[in-house]
Amino acid sequence: MKHPYENYQKAQLGTLLLAVLLCILGLFKLDHQWIILLMFYVLSASFLFDALIATQKQQKADAIIQMLRALIILLFSTILYF
């Protein structure tokens, strides 16, 4: 029997791996700054999936903290890019 939040864990792992790949790609392609912006957006999506996992586990405080982290990364990277 699988956990009810197993899909969220797979999505979180996928977004983390994609963020690492985008980070490595962004290091070598510094003239394409949109790759770095996309990496920060994917990283914030990973925090959102972590918040969904915490919500499923009935850990409200951890879910709020992760959502705030995602929002801060999203806003900060958008402000820096534009």
Buried (B, 14 or more C-beta within 10 A) or exposed (E): EEEEBEEBBEBBEBBBEBBEEBBEBBEEEEEEEEBBBBBBBBBBBBBBBBBBBBBBEEBEEBBEBBBEBBEEBBEEBEEEEE
